[in-house]
Amino acid sequence: MLIIILALLAAYLLGSIPTALWVGRAFFNLADIREHGSGNAGATNTFRVLGKKAGTFVLLVDAFKGFAAAWFLPNFLLSQGLIQPENLFYFRLACGVLAVVGHIYPVLAGFRGGKGVATILGMMLAIAPATVGVALLVFLAVLGTTRYVSLSSMTAGVAFALLQLLPAFRPANPLQVWFGFVLAAMLIYTHRANIGRLRAGTESRVPLWGKK
């Protein structure tokens, strides 16, 4: 039980790694990226403030945090005989959620992090890779059309939840369907300020293919 608790704590601490904050300090002499752009420590704001290379790096690391928490930690517990195979899915959810919570409320950065999109992406890649692949296509389609990352993220989250209702993407465990809708609701909640800016027409667009 102690090792299981430590694994769950490790999932939260893994998610709490403030990648954007540390990249800004280490390579751009930026004290706190949260004082610039949209005011959060996520990949989108890194793209906006520090550029494509830094943004891509932060995106990949933040996604890996979610994947590592939901894949490696539960697999370790399983390999050590600490959990049963039929409980693996539940531990994937638990570790993944804790990583996302850590990213949004990081103890290593004063509990002010990002919106959790990249970490959710990594987490769900460990749980439902095929469904995530289609949701990513939805994200790219909306982003290419509107250039709003916030709208693309929310649309992809809703698409992921709805896709799981289709026979081709329906998971074996019904809890995953409900969890998909919880994730979609969480994405909408964490983007509530963006929704206000979208309605007011003041939301920032990201440049694509060199366009400003």
N, C-alpha and C positions, 0 to 999 in steps of 0.2 A: 504493500500500500504506500509506503514512504517513497519508493522509486516512482510509482505512478504519479504521486503528487508532485514530485520533483520534475517529472516529464511535462506535466501540465504547466508548472511554473516556468519551465524552460521555453515552452511554446509562447507564453505571454512575453517573456523577456526577449525572445527572438523577434517577435513582432515589434517590440519597443525600440529596436535599433533605429535611431533617427537618421536614416541614410541621407536625406536631403540636407539636414542640418550639418552633419559631419562633412559632407562633400563641399558645401559652401564655405565652411571654416577652413578645411584643409587645402583646398585648391583655388579658392577665389577670395580669400581674406574677408569673407562675409560673416559677420558676427552671428546673425540670426536671419535665415531666409524668411522666417515668418513675419519679419518686419517689412517685407517687400511683396509686390504682386498681390496675390489673393489672400496672403496672410497665413497660409498653411504649409506644412512640411511634407508635401507630396510630390509625385513625379510631374504632374501638370504644372505646378507652380515652379518647379525646377526648370522645366522646358522654357517657361515664360521668362524667368529671371536670369538663369545661367546658361541657357542655350541647349541645342539638340544633343550634344555629346553627354553633357552632365545629366540632362533629363532622361536620356536613354539608359544610362548607367543606373540612375536611381530607380527607374521603372523596373529594370531587370532584377535588381537586388531586392526591392520591395516585393516583387512577385515571388522571388525565390524564398523569401521569408515565409510566405503563406504555404508554398509547396513543401518546403522542408518541414514545417510544423505538422502539416497534415499527412505527410508521407513517411519521412524518416523516423520521427518520434514514435508513432504508433507501430511501425514495422519493428523498431527496436524492442518495444514492449512485447510484441508478439514473439519475436525470436528468442526472448528470454523466458518465455512461458508465463509472463505476468498477466496477459490477457488471453481470452479465448478467441479463435478465428471468427466466431459469429458476432463478437463484439468489436471487431476491427473498425467497421464503418462508424460506430458511435465515437470511438476514440479519434478517428480522422476528423469528424465534425467538431469534437471538443477541442482538440489541439488547434485546428484551423481557426475556429472562432476566437480562441484566446489570442492567437497571433494577430487577428484582425483588430480585436479590442486593444491589444498592445500597440498596434500601429496608430490607431485613432487616439488612444490615451496612453502615451508612452511614459513610463515611470522614469526613463532616462532623459526625458526632455520636458519635464514639468507638466506632463499629462496634456500636452498640446501637440498633436501630430497631424497626419493627413486625413483624407476622407476614406481611405481603406480600399480604394478600387483595385490597385495593383496587387495588394495582399489577398483580396478576395479572389482575384483572377488566379493567383498561384495556388491558393487553397483548393479552388474548384477544379483546377487542372489535375490535382491529385485524386479527386473524387469522381468527376464526370468529364473526362477530356473531350469526348466527341461533342457533347452539348456545348461545352465552352468554345470549341472550335467554330460552331455555327454562330454562337453569340458574338464571337470576335468579328466574324464577317459582318454582322449587323452593326457592330460598333464602327467598323471601318467605313461602311456604307453611309451611315449617318454623319460621321466625321467628314468624309469627303464631300458630302452635300452641304453641310451647315458650317463646318469648322468649329463647332462647339463641343469641347471635350466633355463638359458636364452633361449635355443632352445626350451625347453618344453613350456615356457611361450608364445613365439611367435607362435608356432604351435597351441597351444590351442586357442589363440586369433583368428588366421585365421580359425580354425575349427569352432569356435563360429559363425563367420560371415557367413561361407558357410552353416552351419546347418540351418540357418534361411531362406535359399532359398528353403529348402525342405518342402513339404506340412505339415509334422508332426510337424515341429518346426516353421512354418511361423507365425509371430506375426500378430495381428489384425491391428496394426498401421504400415504402410509401412516405416515410419520414423525410426522405430527400426532396420529395415534391413540396411538402410544406416548408422545408428549409429554404428551398429556392425562392418562395414567395416572401419569406422573412428577409432574405438577403436583398431582394428587390426593394422591399419597403425600407430597409436600412439605407440602401444607396440613395433613395429618394429623400429620406430624412437628413442624411449628412450633406445633401446638396440643396437643402431648403433655401440657403442664401442665394445660390446660383439660380434657382427657380425664380426668385424675386427679381434678379437681374435680367433673366431671360424675358420675363413679362414686361419689364421696364425698357427692354431693348438696350441695356448697358452691359450685358455679358461680353467678356473678351473672347475674340476668336483666335484660334491658333493659326499661324502661317503654314501653308502646305506647299511643297514643291517650290520653295523659294519665294512664294507670294507673301506679301505683307498684308 
